Amino acid sequence: MRALTIVVALLSFVSVARANEALLGNWKLVSFYTEDTQSKERTNTYGEHPTGAIGFTPAGRFFAFATADKRKPATTVEDQAAAFKTMIAYTGQWRVDGDKFVTRVDVAWNPALVGSEQVRFWKIIDGKLHITTAPLPNPNAAGRTMIGTLVWERE
């Protein structure tokens, strides 16, 4: 029984190590869309050509930055509010947990995220990294939920 436990532990370690290797490095944002979980309607949340980068370091640091396309320089308070609503940025320590990676956020554009654990599901399809959220409240449809998907290509 002890030998079986050791084998299972080693296989789990190898699996996590392979997942870490698959994620390591820098990735460039290709697309960002949300899907309403009831209607299945998709929306290009940050436009047709969003920009962004994420990175997974061997030391366990994750960083993410994404912005909508066609953003304008903020010259008024209203522009600043619009700029805030069209970006995502956070960083923290990350770990793999099967088909999920979890980031313990220590710095974020939105202070409400600091100290939280952000859980994301991931898979690599045709060399592109697909990251999805769990269902979230849909800010554009009261009482409904959505799932966000970001597609990345390795830099």
MARLO-682397 format. One record per residue (C-alpha): residue number from 0; residue in one letter; chain; y, x, z. Coordinates in pm, whole numbers, padded with zeros to 5 digits, always signed. Layout:
# residues N
TORFI    i  aa  ch      yy      xx      zz
TORFI  NUM   A   A       Y       X       Z
...
//
This chain:
# residues 155
TORFI    i  aa  ch      yy      xx      zz
TORFI    0   M   A  +00000  +00000  +00000
TORFI    1   R   A  +00238  +00285  +00084
TORFI    2   A   A  +00175  +00445  -00257
TORFI    3   L   A  +00260  +00117  -00429
TORFI    4   T   A  +00585  +00093  -00232
TORFI    5   I   A  +00678  +00448  -00336
TORFI    6   V   A  +00600  +00376  -00703
TORFI    7   V   A  +00810  +00057  -00697
TORFI    8   A   A  +01098  +00244  -00530
TORFI    9   L   A  +01083  +00522  -00790
TORFI   10   L   A  +01076  +00275  -01078
TORFI   11   S   A  +01375  +00092  -00929
TORFI   12   F   A  +01562  +00422  -00896
TORFI   13   V   A  +01483  +00512  -01260
TORFI   14   S   A  +01595  +00166  -01374
TORFI   15   V   A  +01929  +00195  -01190
TORFI   16   A   A  +01978  +00549  -01320
TORFI   17   R   A  +01923  +00431  -01679
TORFI   18   A   A  +02165  +00143  -01629
TORFI   19   N   A  +02425  +00381  -01487
TORFI   20   E   A  +02378  +00611  -01788
TORFI   21   A   A  +02417  +00321  -02030
TORFI   22   L   A  +02750  +00222  -01874
TORFI   23   L   A  +02897  +00567  -01810
TORFI   24   G   A  +03198  +00668  -02014
TORFI   25   N   A  +03500  +00505  -02170
TORFI   26   W   A  +03501  +00182  -02367
TORFI   27   K   A  +03766  +00020  -02590
TORFI   28   L   A  +03821  -00358  -02591
TORFI   29   V   A  +03710  -00537  -02909
TORFI   30   S   A  +03741  -00903  -02806
TORFI   31   F   A  +03803  -01126  -02507
TORFI   32   Y   A  +03716  -01493  -02511
TORFI   33   T   A  +03648  -01770  -02266
TORFI   34   E   A  +03403  -02056  -02309
TORFI   35   D   A  +03437  -02391  -02138
TORFI   36   T   A  +03102  -02448  -01967
TORFI   37   Q   A  +03101  -02822  -02048
TORFI   38   S   A  +03239  -02844  -02402
TORFI   39   K   A  +03131  -02492  -02509
TORFI   40   E   A  +03476  -02455  -02672
TORFI   41   R   A  +03574  -02089  -02715
TORFI   42   T   A  +03926  -01957  -02681
TORFI   43   N   A  +04047  -01608  -02770
TORFI   44   T   A  +04217  -01571  -02436
TORFI   45   Y   A  +04426  -01267  -02526
TORFI   46   G   A  +04461  -01337  -02898
TORFI   47   E   A  +04275  -01201  -03199
TORFI   48   H   A  +04347  -00834  -03122
TORFI   49   P   A  +04362  -00767  -02747
TORFI   50   T   A  +04390  -00410  -02627
TORFI   51   G   A  +04223  -00250  -02332
TORFI   52   A   A  +04006  +00020  -02187
TORFI   53   I   A  +03744  +00045  -01918
TORFI   54   G   A  +03570  +00344  -01776
TORFI   55   F   A  +03269  +00410  -01558
TORFI   56   T   A  +03270  +00757  -01401
TORFI   57   P   A  +02967  +00947  -01269
TORFI   58   A   A  +03146  +00966  -00933
TORFI   59   G   A  +03129  +00586  -00908
TORFI   60   R   A  +03484  +00490  -01011
TORFI   61   F   A  +03541  +00193  -01243
TORFI   62   F   A  +03875  +00116  -01404
TORFI   63   A   A  +03977  -00172  -01628
TORFI   64   F   A  +04294  -00251  -01817
TORFI   65   A   A  +04331  -00528  -02075
TORFI   66   T   A  +04633  -00686  -02241
TORFI   67   A   A  +04693  -00967  -02487
TORFI   68   D   A  +04800  -00890  -02842
TORFI   69   K   A  +05162  -00942  -02948
TORFI   70   R   A  +05309  -00869  -02605
TORFI   71   K   A  +05683  -00804  -02599
TORFI   72   P   A  +05885  -00573  -02374
TORFI   73   A   A  +05990  -00753  -02058
TORFI   74   T   A  +06369  -00783  -02049
TORFI   75   T   A  +06402  -01094  -01831
TORFI   76   V   A  +06232  -01233  -01523
TORFI   77   E   A  +06055  -01485  -01747
TORFI   78   D   A  +05932  -01202  -01972
TORFI   79   Q   A  +05801  -01018  -01667
TORFI   80   A   A  +05609  -01328  -01556
TORFI   81   A   A  +05462  -01366  -01906
TORFI   82   A   A  +05363  -00998  -01909
TORFI   83   F   A  +05187  -01039  -01574
TORFI   84   K   A  +04991  -01338  -01707
TORFI   85   T   A  +04875  -01146  -02015
TORFI   86   M   A  +04711  -00851  -01847
TORFI   87   I   A  +04427  -00752  -01619
TORFI   88   A   A  +04407  -00421  -01435
TORFI   89   Y   A  +04194  -00309  -01145
TORFI   90   T   A  +03989  -00018  -01018
TORFI   91   G   A  +03737  +00055  -00747
TORFI   92   Q   A  +03393  +00190  -00668
TORFI   93   W   A  +03113  +00043  -00879
TORFI   94   R   A  +02738  +00005  -00850
TORFI   95   V   A  +02465  -00144  -01065
TORFI   96   D   A  +02254  -00430  -00940
TORFI   97   G   A  +02009  -00521  -01219
TORFI   98   D   A  +02195  -00702  -01498
TORFI   99   K   A  +02515  -00696  -01289
TORFI  100   F   A  +02761  -00434  -01188
TORFI  101   V   A  +02974  -00483  -00881
TORFI  102   T   A  +03318  -00330  -00831
TORFI  103   R   A  +03467  -00305  -00482
TORFI  104   V   A  +03835  -00336  -00578
TORFI  105   D   A  +04081  -00102  -00407
TORFI  106   V   A  +04380  -00128  -00648
TORFI  107   A   A  +04470  -00426  -00870
TORFI  108   W   A  +04755  -00581  -01068
TORFI  109   N   A  +04684  -00893  -00863
TORFI  110   P   A  +04692  -00809  -00489
TORFI  111   A   A  +04454  -01099  -00416
TORFI  112   L   A  +04169  -00894  -00568
TORFI  113   V   A  +04214  -00592  -00340
TORFI  114   G   A  +03918  -00573  -00102
TORFI  115   S   A  +03709  -00815  -00309
TORFI  116   E   A  +03385  -00745  -00489
TORFI  117   Q   A  +03403  -00837  -00856
TORFI  118   V   A  +03058  -00917  -00997
TORFI  119   R   A  +03012  -00895  -01373
TORFI  120   F   A  +02702  -00941  -01587
TORFI  121   W   A  +02643  -00687  -01863
TORFI  122   K   A  +02424  -00615  -02160
TORFI  123   I   A  +02447  -00385  -02458
TORFI  124   I   A  +02398  -00551  -02796
TORFI  125   D   A  +02412  -00345  -03116
TORFI  126   G   A  +02584  -00061  -02928
TORFI  127   K   A  +02857  -00288  -02787
TORFI  128   L   A  +02896  -00362  -02418
TORFI  129   H   A  +02922  -00734  -02340
TORFI  130   I   A  +03061  -00813  -01995
TORFI  131   T   A  +03064  -01173  -01870
TORFI  132   T   A  +03192  -01340  -01559
TORFI  133   A   A  +03018  -01599  -01351
TORFI  134   P   A  +03162  -01950  -01406
TORFI  135   L   A  +03524  -01967  -01288
TORFI  136   P   A  +03770  -02254  -01249
TORFI  137   N   A  +03932  -02321  -01588
TORFI  138   P   A  +04310  -02298  -01535
TORFI  139   N   A  +04368  -02504  -01852
TORFI  140   A   A  +04134  -02792  -01764
TORFI  141   A   A  +04137  -02929  -01410
TORFI  142   G   A  +03794  -02971  -01256
TORFI  143   R   A  +03619  -02771  -01528
TORFI  144   T   A  +03478  -02421  -01537
TORFI  145   M   A  +03467  -02142  -01791
TORFI  146   I   A  +03295  -01809  -01848
TORFI  147   G   A  +03489  -01506  -01969
TORFI  148   T   A  +03332  -01255  -02209
TORFI  149   L   A  +03477  -00917  -02297
TORFI  150   V   A  +03321  -00708  -02574
TORFI  151   W   A  +03371  -00331  -02572
TORFI  152   E   A  +03282  -00041  -02799
TORFI  153   R   A  +03226  +00311  -02677
TORFI  154   E   A  +03513  +00554  -02734
//
